Amino acid sequence: MVKGGFADLYDTRDFTEVVFRVMRDLMTTEAADRVEAELHQQAVPTKDKALQMEVADLWRDTNPIVGFLSRIRPPWQGPGIFKIDDDRFLFRVANEGGKPPNVDREQAVRAVFSATKDELSPDRIQEIASWLPGRVRELWEQA
């Protein structure tokens, strides 16, 4: 929340969930499952039940339909209209995540990446990097 420039935990949660959603869209279901298996830390210590969840809950997606669809579709890579390149990745996280206008998109993505990497093994960190497009991969490596 702090590194990303967010003032509200709910906005942070929503933005993180969308970053994870777009990341999953780039990956195979098997790769996404390997990442999820390592994300079983409490997202934030709080008494607010709406925010009591593991990071894995955000990775899976709290929207059951979106979570289901991400498990059955192929990775959105390669030629075609569904390819997720740098521009599409950053556009989606800025627009689907309800990012407040005062929050810098790349700074917020880098903050989510940094917090995520803190929970992952070196193998998962490297595996995720292999799925990310150019500029987004640079943000991952900088995080």
The first five atom37 places (N, CA, C, CB, O) and aatype in JSON, in Angstrom:
{
  "aatype": [12, 19, 11, 7, 7, 13, 0, 3, 10, 18, 3, 16, 1, 3, 13, 16, 6, 19, 19, 13, 1, 19, 12, 1, 3, 10, 12, 16, 16, 6, 0, 0, 3, 1, 19, 6, 0, 6, 10, 8, 5, 5, 0, 19, 14, 16, 11, 3, 11, 0, 10, 5, 12, 6, 19, 0, 3, 10, 17, 1, 3, 16, 2, 14, 9, 19, 7, 13, 10, 15, 1, 9, 1, 14, 14, 17, 5, 7, 14, 7, 9, 13, 11, 9, 3, 3, 3, 1, 13, 10, 13, 1, 19, 0, 2, 6, 7, 7, 11, 14, 14, 2, 19, 3, 1, 6, 5, 0, 19, 1, 0, 19, 13, 15, 0, 16, 11, 3, 6, 10, 15, 14, 3, 1, 9, 5, 6, 9, 0, 15, 17, 10, 14, 7, 1, 19, 1, 6, 10, 17, 6, 5, 0],
  "atom_mask": [
    [1, 1, 1, 1, 1],
    [1, 1, 1, 1, 1],
    [1, 1, 1, 1, 1],
    [1, 1, 1, 0, 1],
    [1, 1, 1, 0, 1],
    [1, 1, 1, 1, 1],
    [1, 1, 1, 1, 1],
    [1, 1, 1, 1, 1],
    [1, 1, 1, 1, 1],
    [1, 1, 1, 1, 1],
    [1, 1, 1, 1, 1],
    [1, 1, 1, 1, 1],
    [1, 1, 1, 1, 1],
    [1, 1, 1, 1, 1],
    [1, 1, 1, 1, 1],
    [1, 1, 1, 1, 1],
    [1, 1, 1, 1, 1],
    [1, 1, 1, 1, 1],
    [1, 1, 1, 1, 1],
    [1, 1, 1, 1, 1],
    [1, 1, 1, 1, 1],
    [1, 1, 1, 1, 1],
    [1, 1, 1, 1, 1],
    [1, 1, 1, 1, 1],
    [1, 1, 1, 1, 1],
    [1, 1, 1, 1, 1],
    [1, 1, 1, 1, 1],
    [1, 1, 1, 1, 1],
    [1, 1, 1, 1, 1],
    [1, 1, 1, 1, 1],
    [1, 1, 1, 1, 1],
    [1, 1, 1, 1, 1],
    [1, 1, 1, 1, 1],
    [1, 1, 1, 1, 1],
    [1, 1, 1, 1, 1],
    [1, 1, 1, 1, 1],
    [1, 1, 1, 1, 1],
    [1, 1, 1, 1, 1],
    [1, 1, 1, 1, 1],
    [1, 1, 1, 1, 1],
    [1, 1, 1, 1, 1],
    [1, 1, 1, 1, 1],
    [1, 1, 1, 1, 1],
    [1, 1, 1, 1, 1],
    [1, 1, 1, 1, 1],
    [1, 1, 1, 1, 1],
    [1, 1, 1, 1, 1],
    [1, 1, 1, 1, 1],
    [1, 1, 1, 1, 1],
    [1, 1, 1, 1, 1],
    [1, 1, 1, 1, 1],
    [1, 1, 1, 1, 1],
    [1, 1, 1, 1, 1],
    [1, 1, 1, 1, 1],
    [1, 1, 1, 1, 1],
    [1, 1, 1, 1, 1],
    [1, 1, 1, 1, 1],
    [1, 1, 1, 1, 1],
    [1, 1, 1, 1, 1],
    [1, 1, 1, 1, 1],
    [1, 1, 1, 1, 1],
    [1, 1, 1, 1, 1],
    [1, 1, 1, 1, 1],
    [1, 1, 1, 1, 1],
    [1, 1, 1, 1, 1],
    [1, 1, 1, 1, 1],
    [1, 1, 1, 0, 1],
    [1, 1, 1, 1, 1],
    [1, 1, 1, 1, 1],
    [1, 1, 1, 1, 1],
    [1, 1, 1, 1, 1],
    [1, 1, 1, 1, 1],
    [1, 1, 1, 1, 1],
    [1, 1, 1, 1, 1],
    [1, 1, 1, 1, 1],
    [1, 1, 1, 1, 1],
    [1, 1, 1, 1, 1],
    [1, 1, 1, 0, 1],
    [1, 1, 1, 1, 1],
    [1, 1, 1, 0, 1],
    [1, 1, 1, 1, 1],
    [1, 1, 1, 1, 1],
    [1, 1, 1, 1, 1],
    [1, 1, 1, 1, 1],
    [1, 1, 1, 1, 1],
    [1, 1, 1, 1, 1],
    [1, 1, 1, 1, 1],
    [1, 1, 1, 1, 1],
    [1, 1, 1, 1, 1],
    [1, 1, 1, 1, 1],
    [1, 1, 1, 1, 1],
    [1, 1, 1, 1, 1],
    [1, 1, 1, 1, 1],
    [1, 1, 1, 1, 1],
    [1, 1, 1, 1, 1],
    [1, 1, 1, 1, 1],
    [1, 1, 1, 0, 1],
    [1, 1, 1, 0, 1],
    [1, 1, 1, 1, 1],
    [1, 1, 1, 1, 1],
    [1, 1, 1, 1, 1],
    [1, 1, 1, 1, 1],
    [1, 1, 1, 1, 1],
    [1, 1, 1, 1, 1],
    [1, 1, 1, 1, 1],
    [1, 1, 1, 1, 1],
    [1, 1, 1, 1, 1],
    [1, 1, 1, 1, 1],
    [1, 1, 1, 1, 1],
    [1, 1, 1, 1, 1],
    [1, 1, 1, 1, 1],
    [1, 1, 1, 1, 1],
    [1, 1, 1, 1, 1],
    [1, 1, 1, 1, 1],
    [1, 1, 1, 1, 1],
    [1, 1, 1, 1, 1],
    [1, 1, 1, 1, 1],
    [1, 1, 1, 1, 1],
    [1, 1, 1, 1, 1],
    [1, 1, 1, 1, 1],
    [1, 1, 1, 1, 1],
    [1, 1, 1, 1, 1],
    [1, 1, 1, 1, 1],
    [1, 1, 1, 1, 1],
    [1, 1, 1, 1, 1],
    [1, 1, 1, 1, 1],
    [1, 1, 1, 1, 1],
    [1, 1, 1, 1, 1],
    [1, 1, 1, 1, 1],
    [1, 1, 1, 1, 1],
    [1, 1, 1, 1, 1],
    [1, 1, 1, 1, 1],
    [1, 1, 1, 1, 1],
    [1, 1, 1, 0, 1],
    [1, 1, 1, 1, 1],
    [1, 1, 1, 1, 1],
    [1, 1, 1, 1, 1],
    [1, 1, 1, 1, 1],
    [1, 1, 1, 1, 1],
    [1, 1, 1, 1, 1],
    [1, 1, 1, 1, 1],
    [1, 1, 1, 1, 1],
    [1, 1, 1, 1, 1]
  ],
  "atom_positions": [
    [[0.82, -1.18, 0.0], [0.0, 0.0, 0.0], [0.88, 1.25, 0.0], [-0.94, -0.01, 1.21], [0.66, 2.17, -0.8]],
    [[1.85, 1.29, 0.88], [2.71, 2.47, 1.01], [3.6, 2.63, -0.22], [3.57, 2.37, 2.28], [3.67, 3.71, -0.8]],
    [[4.28, 1.55, -0.63], [5.17, 1.63, -1.79], [4.43, 1.97, -3.08], [5.91, 0.32, -1.97], [5.0, 2.59, -3.97]],
    [[3.18, 1.57, -3.17], [2.4, 1.83, -4.37], [1.75, 3.21, -4.4], [0.0, 0.0, 0.0], [1.25, 3.63, -5.44]],
    [[1.75, 3.91, -3.27], [1.15, 5.23, -3.21], [-0.35, 5.23, -2.96], [0.0, 0.0, 0.0], [-1.02, 6.22, -3.2]],
    [[-0.87, 4.09, -2.46], [-2.3, 4.0, -2.18], [-2.6, 4.53, -0.78], [-2.78, 2.53, -2.32], [-1.8, 4.36, 0.14]],
    [[-3.75, 5.16, -0.64], [-4.17, 5.68, 0.67], [-5.14, 4.74, 1.36], [-4.8, 7.06, 0.52], [-5.43, 4.92, 2.54]],
    [[-5.65, 3.75, 0.63], [-6.73, 2.91, 1.14], [-6.41, 1.43, 0.91], [-8.07, 3.28, 0.46], [-5.96, 1.05, -0.17]],
    [[-6.63, 0.61, 1.94], [-6.37, -0.83, 1.81], [-7.28, -1.49, 0.78], [-6.55, -1.51, 3.15], [-6.86, -2.43, 0.1]],
    [[-8.51, -1.03, 0.66], [-9.43, -1.61, -0.32], [-8.95, -1.36, -1.75], [-10.84, -1.03, -0.14], [-8.98, -2.27, -2.58]],
    [[-8.5, -0.14, -2.04], [-7.95, 0.16, -3.36], [-6.71, -0.69, -3.63], [-7.61, 1.67, -3.49], [-6.51, -1.19, -4.73]],
    [[-5.89, -0.85, -2.6], [-4.68, -1.66, -2.74], [-5.04, -3.1, -3.06], [-3.84, -1.59, -1.46], [-4.45, -3.71, -3.95]],
    [[-6.0, -3.64, -2.32], [-6.44, -5.02, -2.56], [-6.97, -5.17, -3.98], [-7.53, -5.42, -1.54], [-6.6, -6.12, -4.67]],
    [[-7.83, -4.27, -4.4], [-8.43, -4.36, -5.73], [-7.36, -4.25, -6.83], [-9.48, -3.26, -5.92], [-7.41, -5.0, -7.81]],
    [[-6.43, -3.34, -6.66], [-5.37, -3.18, -7.65], [-4.49, -4.42, -7.72], [-4.52, -1.94, -7.33], [-4.14, -4.89, -8.8]],
    [[-4.13, -4.95, -6.55], [-3.3, -6.16, -6.49], [-4.0, -7.32, -7.19], [-2.99, -6.53, -5.04], [-3.37, -8.07, -7.94]],
    [[-5.27, -7.46, -6.95], [-6.03, -8.54, -7.57], [-6.0, -8.44, -9.1], [-7.48, -8.53, -7.07], [-5.89, -9.46, -9.78]],
    [[-6.1, -7.23, -9.62], [-6.07, -7.06, -11.08], [-4.67, -7.32, -11.63], [-6.53, -5.64, -11.46], [-4.53, -7.93, -12.69]],
    [[-3.63, -6.88, -10.93], [-2.27, -7.19, -11.37], [-2.09, -8.7, -11.43], [-1.21, -6.55, -10.42], [-1.56, -9.23, -12.4]],
    [[-2.54, -9.4, -10.4], [-2.45, -10.87, -10.38], [-3.27, -11.47, -11.53], [-2.94, -11.43, -9.03], [-2.83, -12.43, -12.16]],
    [[-4.43, -10.91, -11.8], [-5.3, -11.43, -12.87], [-4.58, -11.35, -14.21], [-6.63, -10.63, -12.92], [-4.58, -12.32, -14.98]],
    [[-3.98, -10.21, -14.49], [-3.28, -10.05, -15.78], [-2.04, -10.95, -15.82], [-2.87, -8.56, -16.0], [-1.72, -11.51, -16.87]],
    [[-1.36, -11.1, -14.7], [-0.22, -12.02, -14.66], [-0.67, -13.44, -14.98], [0.47, -11.98, -13.27], [-0.04, -14.14, -15.77]],
    [[-1.77, -13.88, -14.36], [-2.29, -15.23, -14.62], [-2.69, -15.4, -16.07], [-3.5, -15.52, -13.72], [-2.51, -16.48, -16.65]],
    [[-3.22, -14.33, -16.67], [-3.62, -14.4, -18.08], [-2.45, -14.71, -19.0], [-4.28, -13.1, -18.5], [-2.63, -15.23, -20.11]],
    [[-1.26, -14.39, -18.56], [-0.05, -14.65, -19.35], [0.48, -16.07, -19.17], [1.02, -13.66, -18.98], [1.29, -16.54, -19.98]],
    [[0.05, -16.75, -18.13], [0.64, -18.02, -17.71], [-0.26, -19.21, -18.0], [0.97, -17.97, -16.23], [-1.47, -19.07, -18.19]],
    [[0.35, -20.38, -18.02], [-0.45, -21.6, -18.07], [-1.08, -21.81, -16.69], [0.43, -22.83, -18.48], [-0.63, -21.24, -15.7]],
    [[-2.11, -22.62, -16.64], [-2.76, -22.93, -15.37], [-1.78, -23.61, -14.43], [-3.99, -23.84, -15.6], [-1.79, -23.34, -13.23]],
    [[-0.93, -24.47, -14.96], [0.04, -25.18, -14.12], [1.03, -24.21, -13.49], [0.79, -26.23, -14.95], [1.37, -24.33, -12.31]],
    [[1.51, -23.24, -14.27], [2.44, -22.25, -13.74], [1.74, -21.39, -12.67], [2.99, -21.35, -14.88], [2.33, -21.09, -11.63]],
    [[0.51, -20.99, -12.94], [-0.24, -20.18, -11.97], [-0.47, -20.96, -10.68], [-1.6, -19.74, -12.56], [-0.41, -20.39, -9.59]],
    [[-0.72, -22.27, -10.79], [-0.91, -23.1, -9.59], [0.37, -23.19, -8.76], [-1.36, -24.51, -10.0], [0.31, -23.21, -7.53]],
    [[1.51, -23.24, -9.43], [2.79, -23.29, -8.7], [3.01, -21.98, -7.92], [3.97, -23.54, -9.67], [3.52, -22.0, -6.8]],
    [[2.63, -20.87, -8.52], [2.75, -19.58, -7.83], [1.8, -19.55, -6.64], [2.46, -18.4, -8.8], [2.2, -19.19, -5.53]],
    [[0.55, -19.93, -6.86], [-0.45, -19.91, -5.79], [-0.01, -20.75, -4.59], [-1.79, -20.42, -6.3], [-0.24, -20.37, -3.45]],
    [[0.62, -21.87, -4.86], [1.05, -22.78, -3.79], [2.02, -22.12, -2.82], [1.68, -24.02, -4.39], [2.17, -22.57, -1.68]],
    [[2.69, -21.06, -3.26], [3.66, -20.38, -2.4], [3.11, -19.11, -1.74], [4.89, -20.03, -3.2], [3.81, -18.47, -0.96]],
    [[1.89, -18.75, -2.04], [1.34, -17.47, -1.56], [0.35, -17.64, -0.41], [0.65, -16.75, -2.69], [-0.74, -17.09, -0.46]],
    [[0.72, -18.39, 0.6], [-0.22, -18.63, 1.7], [0.1, -17.83, 2.95], [-0.25, -20.09, 2.03], [-0.01, -18.34, 4.07]],
    [[0.5, -16.58, 2.76], [0.7, -15.67, 3.87], [-0.53, -14.78, 3.99], [2.0, -14.82, 3.68], [-1.21, -14.52, 3.0]],
    [[-0.8, -14.31, 5.2], [-1.9, -13.37, 5.41], [-1.58, -12.09, 4.64], [-2.11, -13.06, 6.94], [-0.48, -11.56, 4.73]],
    [[-2.56, -11.6, 3.87], [-2.33, -10.42, 3.04], [-2.03, -9.19, 3.89], [-3.55, -10.16, 2.16], [-1.08, -8.45, 3.62]],
    [[-2.84, -8.98, 4.93], [-2.62, -7.84, 5.82], [-3.26, -8.17, 7.17], [-3.23, -6.51, 5.22], [-4.4, -8.64, 7.21]],
    [[-2.54, -7.93, 8.26], [-3.16, -8.17, 9.56], [-4.23, -7.11, 9.83], [-2.09, -8.16, 10.69], [-3.94, -5.92, 9.88]],
    [[-5.46, -7.56, 9.99], [-6.56, -6.64, 10.21], [-7.73, -7.35, 10.88], [-7.02, -6.02, 8.89], [-7.86, -8.57, 10.79]],
    [[-8.56, -6.58, 11.55], [-9.79, -7.13, 12.14], [-10.96, -6.99, 11.17], [-10.12, -6.42, 13.46], [-12.03, -7.55, 11.41]],
    [[-10.77, -6.25, 10.08], [-11.8, -6.05, 9.07], [-11.95, -7.34, 8.26], [-11.45, -4.84, 8.14], [-11.05, -7.72, 7.51]],
    [[-13.09, -8.01, 8.41], [-13.31, -9.31, 7.75], [-13.2, -9.22, 6.23], [-14.68, -9.85, 8.12], [-12.79, -10.19, 5.6]],
    [[-13.54, -8.08, 5.65], [-13.46, -7.93, 4.2], [-12.03, -7.94, 3.69], [-14.14, -6.63, 3.78], [-11.79, -8.16, 2.5]],
    [[-11.08, -7.72, 4.58], [-9.67, -7.7, 4.19], [-8.89, -8.9, 4.73], [-9.02, -6.42, 4.66], [-7.69, -9.02, 4.49]],
    [[-9.56, -9.79, 5.45], [-8.88, -10.96, 6.01], [-8.8, -12.05, 4.95], [-9.62, -11.47, 7.27], [-9.77, -12.75, 4.69]],
    [[-7.63, -12.17, 4.36], [-7.43, -13.18, 3.32], [-5.94, -13.43, 3.17], [-8.06, -12.74, 1.98], [-5.1, -12.64, 3.6]],
    [[-5.65, -14.55, 2.54], [-4.27, -14.85, 2.19], [-3.97, -14.22, 0.84], [-4.02, -16.39, 2.16], [-4.88, -13.91, 0.07]],
    [[-2.7, -14.04, 0.56], [-2.29, -13.53, -0.74], [-2.79, -14.48, -1.83], [-0.75, -13.35, -0.81], [-3.13, -14.03, -2.92]],
    [[-2.82, -15.77, -1.54], [-3.31, -16.76, -2.51], [-4.76, -16.5, -2.9], [-3.17, -18.18, -1.94], [-5.15, -16.79, -4.04]],
    [[-5.57, -15.97, -1.98], [-6.96, -15.64, -2.31], [-7.01, -14.56, -3.4], [-7.71, -15.17, -1.05], [-7.86, -14.62, -4.29]],
    [[-6.13, -13.59, -3.31], [-6.07, -12.55, -4.33], [-5.53, -13.12, -5.64], [-5.18, -11.38, -3.85], [-5.99, -12.75, -6.72]],
    [[-4.56, -14.02, -5.56], [-4.01, -14.64, -6.76], [-5.08, -15.44, -7.5], [-2.82, -15.56, -6.39], [-5.17, -15.38, -8.72]],
    [[-5.89, -16.18, -6.76], [-6.95, -16.99, -7.38], [-8.02, -16.1, -7.99], [-7.59, -17.93, -6.35], [-8.64, -16.49, -8.98]],
    [[-8.25, -14.95, -7.44], [-9.27, -13.97, -7.84], [-10.5, -14.18, -6.98], [-9.63, -14.11, -9.36], [-11.03, -15.29, -6.89]],
    [[-10.95, -13.13, -6.36], [-12.13, -13.22, -5.51], [-13.42, -13.3, -6.32], [-12.19, -12.04, -4.58], [-14.47, -13.64, -5.77]],
    [[-13.35, -13.0, -7.61], [-14.5, -13.15, -8.5], [-14.49, -14.59, -9.01], [-14.46, -12.11, -9.7], [-13.6, -14.97, -9.77]],
    [[-15.48, -15.42, -8.6], [-15.44, -16.84, -8.97], [-15.5, -17.1, -10.46], [-16.56, -17.56, -8.31], [-14.9, -18.06, -10.94]],
    [[-16.21, -16.28, -11.2], [-16.29, -16.48, -12.66], [-14.94, -16.19, -13.31], [-17.38, -15.57, -13.27], [-14.48, -16.96, -14.15]],
    [[-14.3, -15.1, -12.93], [-12.99, -14.76, -13.48], [-11.98, -15.83, -13.08], [-12.53, -13.37, -12.97], [-11.16, -16.25, -13.91]],
    [[-12.03, -16.28, -11.83], [-11.13, -17.34, -11.39], [-11.3, -18.61, -12.19], [0.0, 0.0, 0.0], [-10.31, -19.26, -12.54]],
    [[-12.54, -18.97, -12.47], [-12.82, -20.18, -13.27], [-12.3, -20.02, -14.69], [-14.34, -20.47, -13.29], [-11.63, -20.91, -15.21]],
    [[-12.6, -18.89, -15.32], [-12.17, -18.67, -16.7], [-10.65, -18.67, -16.83], [-12.74, -17.36, -17.22], [-10.11, -19.13, -17.84]],
    [[-9.97, -18.15, -15.83], [-8.51, -18.12, -15.9], [-7.9, -19.52, -15.83], [-7.94, -17.25, -14.79], [-6.75, -19.73, -16.22]],
    [[-8.67, -20.47, -15.33], [-8.18, -21.85, -15.24], [-8.38, -22.62, -16.54], [-8.87, -22.58, -14.1], [-7.67, -23.59, -16.8]],
    [[-9.35, -22.22, -17.36], [-9.66, -23.01, -18.54], [-9.14, -22.41, -19.86], [-11.14, -23.19, -18.64], [-9.13, -23.1, -20.88]],
    [[-8.71, -21.19, -19.84], [-8.24, -20.56, -21.08], [-6.72, -20.73, -21.22], [-8.62, -19.07, -21.1], [-6.02, -20.89, -20.22]],
    [[-6.23, -20.71, -22.45], [-4.78, -20.78, -22.67], [-4.12, -19.45, -22.34], [-4.47, -21.19, -24.13], [-4.8, -18.43, -22.22]],
    [[-2.79, -19.44, -22.19], [-2.09, -18.17, -21.94], [-2.33, -17.18, -23.08], [-0.58, -18.42, -21.75], [-2.37, -17.58, -24.25]],
    [[-2.47, -15.92, -22.75], [-2.71, -14.88, -23.75], [-1.38, -14.36, -24.27], [-3.55, -13.74, -23.18], [-0.98, -13.24, -23.96]],
    [[-0.72, -15.18, -25.06], [0.56, -14.8, -25.65], [0.54, -15.17, -27.11], [1.74, -15.48, -24.91], [-0.32, -15.94, -27.56]],
    [[1.47, -14.63, -27.86], [1.54, -14.94, -29.27], [0.72, -13.97, -30.09], [0.0, 0.0, 0.0], [0.22, -12.98, -29.58]],
    [[0.59, -14.26, -31.39], [-0.13, -13.34, -32.26], [-1.63, -13.34, -31.96], [0.1, -13.7, -33.73], [-2.16, -14.28, -31.38]],
    [[-2.28, -12.27, -32.38], [-3.73, -12.2, -32.2], [-4.13, -11.06, -31.29], [0.0, 0.0, 0.0], [-3.3, -10.38, -30.7]],
    [[-5.44, -10.86, -31.2], [-5.97, -9.72, -30.46], [-5.86, -9.89, -28.95], [-7.42, -9.48, -30.83], [-5.95, -8.91, -28.22]],
    [[-5.66, -11.1, -28.47], [-5.62, -11.33, -27.04], [-4.21, -11.31, -26.46], [-6.27, -12.63, -26.72], [-4.02, -11.52, -25.26]],
    [[-3.23, -11.06, -27.3], [-1.85, -11.01, -26.81], [-1.72, -9.89, -25.78], [-0.84, -10.81, -27.98], [-2.18, -8.77, -26.0]],
    [[-1.09, -10.2, -24.67], [-0.86, -9.19, -23.64], [0.59, -8.74, -23.75], [-1.18, -9.73, -22.2], [1.51, -9.45, -23.35]],
    [[0.77, -7.55, -24.3], [2.1, -6.95, -24.37], [2.22, -5.93, -23.24], [2.35, -6.28, -25.78], [1.33, -5.83, -22.39]],
    [[3.3, -5.17, -23.22], [3.51, -4.18, -22.16], [2.35, -3.19, -22.06], [4.81, -3.41, -22.41], [1.82, -2.93, -20.98]],
    [[1.96, -2.64, -23.21], [0.9, -1.63, -23.21], [-0.41, -2.19, -22.69], [0.7, -1.07, -24.6], [-1.09, -1.55, -21.88]],
    [[-0.77, -3.39, -23.15], [-2.04, -3.97, -22.71], [-1.99, -4.33, -21.23], [-2.37, -5.23, -23.55], [-2.97, -4.11, -20.51]],
    [[-0.86, -4.86, -20.75], [-0.71, -5.19, -19.33], [-0.93, -3.94, -18.49], [0.69, -5.8, -19.05], [-1.76, -3.93, -17.57]],
    [[-0.19, -2.88, -18.8], [-0.26, -1.66, -18.0], [-1.6, -0.95, -18.15], [0.87, -0.71, -18.39], [-2.09, -0.36, -17.19]],
    [[-2.2, -1.02, -19.34], [-3.53, -0.44, -19.55], [-4.56, -1.17, -18.69], [-3.93, -0.51, -21.05], [-5.37, -0.53, -18.01]],
    [[-4.52, -2.49, -18.71], [-5.5, -3.26, -17.94], [-5.39, -2.99, -16.44], [-5.33, -4.74, -18.21], [-6.4, -2.79, -15.77]],
    [[-4.16, -3.0, -15.9], [-4.05, -2.8, -14.45], [-4.47, -1.38, -14.05], [-2.62, -3.06, -13.98], [-5.0, -1.18, -12.96]],
    [[-4.25, -0.43, -14.93], [-4.64, 0.95, -14.61], [-6.16, 1.13, -14.69], [-3.96, 1.93, -15.56], [-6.72, 1.91, -13.93]],
    [[-6.81, 0.42, -15.59], [-8.23, 0.65, -15.84], [-9.15, -0.36, -15.18], [-8.48, 0.66, -17.29], [-10.28, -0.01, -14.83]],
    [[-8.72, -1.59, -15.02], [-9.57, -2.59, -14.38], [-9.45, -2.56, -12.87], [-9.22, -3.97, -14.9], [-10.32, -3.05, -12.16]],
    [[-8.37, -1.99, -12.37], [-8.1, -2.03, -10.95], [-8.63, -0.87, -10.15], [0.0, 0.0, 0.0], [-8.44, -0.82, -8.93]],
    [[-9.29, 0.07, -10.79], [-9.8, 1.22, -10.05], [-8.7, 2.03, -9.41], [0.0, 0.0, 0.0], [-8.85, 2.53, -8.3]],
    [[-7.58, 2.17, -10.13], [-6.44, 2.91, -9.61], [-6.8, 4.38, -9.43], [-5.22, 2.76, -10.55], [-7.26, 5.02, -10.37]],
    [[-6.58, 4.92, -8.22], [-6.82, 6.35, -8.02], [-5.93, 7.17, -8.96], [-6.57, 6.75, -6.54], [-4.81, 6.75, -9.27]],
    [[-6.39, 8.33, -9.41], [-5.63, 9.12, -10.38], [-4.27, 9.61, -9.88], [-6.44, 10.29, -10.8], [-3.38, 9.88, -10.68]],
    [[-4.11, 9.72, -8.58], [-2.84, 10.22, -8.03], [-1.8, 9.12, -7.87], [-3.09, 10.88, -6.68], [-0.67, 9.4, -7.45]],
    [[-2.14, 7.89, -8.2], [-1.2, 6.77, -8.05], [-0.53, 6.5, -9.39], [-1.94, 5.49, -7.53], [-1.2, 6.31, -10.41]],
    [[0.79, 6.49, -9.39], [1.55, 6.19, -10.6], [1.43, 4.71, -10.93], [3.04, 6.6, -10.42], [1.72, 3.85, -10.1]],
    [[1.01, 4.41, -12.13], [0.72, 3.04, -12.56], [1.93, 2.13, -12.43], [0.24, 3.03, -13.99], [1.83, 1.05, -11.85]],
    [[3.08, 2.55, -12.94], [4.26, 1.68, -12.88], [4.77, 1.52, -11.46], [5.36, 2.24, -13.76], [5.22, 0.44, -11.08]],
    [[4.71, 2.58, -10.67], [5.13, 2.49, -9.27], [4.24, 1.5, -8.53], [5.08, 3.89, -8.59], [4.73, 0.7, -7.73]],
    [[2.95, 1.55, -8.78], [2.01, 0.64, -8.11], [2.24, -0.8, -8.54], [0.56, 1.05, -8.41], [2.2, -1.71, -7.7]],
    [[2.48, -1.03, -9.82], [2.77, -2.39, -10.31], [4.06, -2.9, -9.67], [2.89, -2.42, -11.87], [4.13, -4.04, -9.21]],
    [[5.07, -2.06, -9.65], [6.35, -2.45, -9.04], [6.17, -2.79, -7.56], [7.4, -1.32, -9.2], [6.8, -3.72, -7.06]],
    [[5.31, -2.06, -6.86], [5.05, -2.32, -5.44], [4.38, -3.68, -5.26], [4.15, -1.21, -4.83], [4.75, -4.44, -4.37]],
    [[3.4, -4.0, -6.1], [2.75, -5.32, -6.04], [3.78, -6.41, -6.34], [1.56, -5.41, -7.04], [3.82, -7.43, -5.66]],
    [[4.58, -6.19, -7.34], [5.62, -7.16, -7.69], [6.59, -7.37, -6.52], [6.4, -6.69, -8.93], [6.95, -8.51, -6.21]],
    [[7.01, -6.29, -5.88], [7.95, -6.39, -4.77], [7.36, -7.2, -3.62], [8.34, -4.99, -4.28], [8.02, -8.1, -3.08]],
    [[6.13, -6.88, -3.25], [5.48, -7.61, -2.15], [5.28, -9.08, -2.51], [4.13, -6.97, -1.81], [5.4, -9.95, -1.65]],
    [[4.98, -9.35, -3.76], [4.78, -10.73, -4.22], [6.09, -11.5, -4.18], [4.18, -10.75, -5.63], [6.13, -12.64, -3.72]],
    [[7.14, -10.89, -4.67], [8.44, -11.56, -4.69], [8.92, -11.91, -3.29], [9.47, -10.68, -5.38], [9.64, -12.89, -3.1]],
    [[8.52, -11.1, -2.3], [8.89, -11.39, -0.91], [8.33, -12.72, -0.44], [8.41, -10.27, 0.01], [8.85, -13.31, 0.51]],
    [[7.27, -13.21, -1.08], [6.59, -14.44, -0.66], [7.0, -15.66, -1.5], [5.09, -14.26, -0.75], [6.6, -16.79, -1.19]],
    [[7.78, -15.45, -2.54], [8.06, -16.53, -3.5], [9.49, -17.04, -3.43], [7.78, -16.05, -4.89], [10.41, -16.32, -3.02]],
    [[9.65, -18.28, -3.83], [10.98, -18.88, -3.95], [11.68, -18.33, -5.19], [10.88, -20.44, -4.01], [11.03, -17.81, -6.1]],
    [[13.0, -18.44, -5.24], [13.73, -17.99, -6.43], [13.25, -18.67, -7.71], [15.21, -18.25, -6.25], [13.23, -18.04, -8.77]],
    [[12.86, -19.93, -7.63], [12.36, -20.64, -8.81], [11.08, -20.0, -9.34], [12.11, -22.11, -8.49], [10.93, -19.83, -10.55]],
    [[10.15, -19.65, -8.44], [8.89, -19.02, -8.88], [9.14, -17.62, -9.41], [7.88, -18.98, -7.73], [8.51, -17.21, -10.39]],
    [[10.05, -16.9, -8.78], [10.38, -15.55, -9.24], [10.9, -15.6, -10.67], [11.43, -14.88, -8.3], [10.51, -14.8, -11.51]],
    [[11.78, -16.55, -10.93], [12.34, -16.7, -12.27], [11.27, -17.17, -13.26], [13.52, -17.69, -12.25], [11.22, -16.71, -14.39]],
    [[10.42, -18.09, -12.82], [9.36, -18.59, -13.7], [8.4, -17.47, -14.1], [8.59, -19.72, -13.01], [8.04, -17.35, -15.27]],
    [[7.99, -16.66, -13.15], [7.09, -15.55, -13.47], [7.76, -14.6, -14.45], [6.67, -14.78, -12.19], [7.14, -14.17, -15.42]],
    [[9.02, -14.28, -14.21], [9.75, -13.38, -15.12], [9.72, -13.9, -16.55], [11.2, -13.21, -14.65], [9.62, -13.11, -17.5]],
    [[9.79, -15.21, -16.72], [9.81, -15.78, -18.06], [8.49, -15.57, -18.81], [10.12, -17.27, -17.98], [8.47, -15.65, -20.04]],
    [[7.4, -15.31, -18.11], [6.1, -15.12, -18.74], [5.82, -13.65, -19.06], [5.01, -15.65, -17.83], [4.96, -13.36, -19.9]],
    [[6.52, -12.73, -18.44], [6.19, -11.3, -18.56], [6.81, -10.69, -19.8], [6.67, -10.55, -17.33], [7.92, -11.04, -20.2]],
    [[6.07, -9.74, -20.44], [6.62, -9.04, -21.6], [7.68, -8.02, -21.17], [5.5, -8.34, -22.38], [7.77, -7.69, -19.99]],
    [[8.45, -7.53, -22.11], [9.61, -6.65, -21.94], [9.61, -5.65, -20.8], [0.0, 0.0, 0.0], [10.29, -5.87, -19.8]],
    [[8.86, -4.55, -20.92], [8.88, -3.49, -19.89], [8.31, -4.0, -18.57], [8.07, -2.27, -20.37], [8.81, -3.64, -17.5]],
    [[7.29, -4.82, -18.63], [6.7, -5.36, -17.41], [7.71, -6.28, -16.72], [5.38, -6.12, -17.72], [7.79, -6.3, -15.49]],
    [[8.46, -7.03, -17.5], [9.51, -7.87, -16.92], [10.57, -7.0, -16.24], [10.16, -8.77, -18.0], [11.09, -7.37, -15.18]],
    [[10.9, -5.87, -16.84], [11.85, -4.95, -16.2], [11.32, -4.47, -14.85], [12.14, -3.73, -17.13], [12.07, -4.39, -13.88]],
    [[10.02, -4.14, -14.78], [9.43, -3.72, -13.51], [9.53, -4.85, -12.48], [7.94, -3.3, -13.72], [9.82, -4.61, -11.31]],
    [[9.29, -6.08, -12.93], [9.4, -7.25, -12.06], [10.83, -7.37, -11.53], [9.0, -8.54, -12.81], [11.04, -7.59, -10.34]],
    [[11.79, -7.23, -12.4], [13.19, -7.37, -11.99], [13.65, -6.23, -11.1], [14.08, -7.46, -13.21], [14.51, -6.43, -10.24]],
    [[13.1, -5.03, -11.29], [13.43, -3.88, -10.45], [12.82, -3.98, -9.06], [12.98, -2.61, -11.12], [13.33, -3.4, -8.1]],
    [[11.72, -4.7, -8.95], [10.96, -4.77, -7.69], [11.74, -5.51, -6.62], [9.6, -5.45, -7.91], [11.26, -5.67, -5.5]]
  ]
}
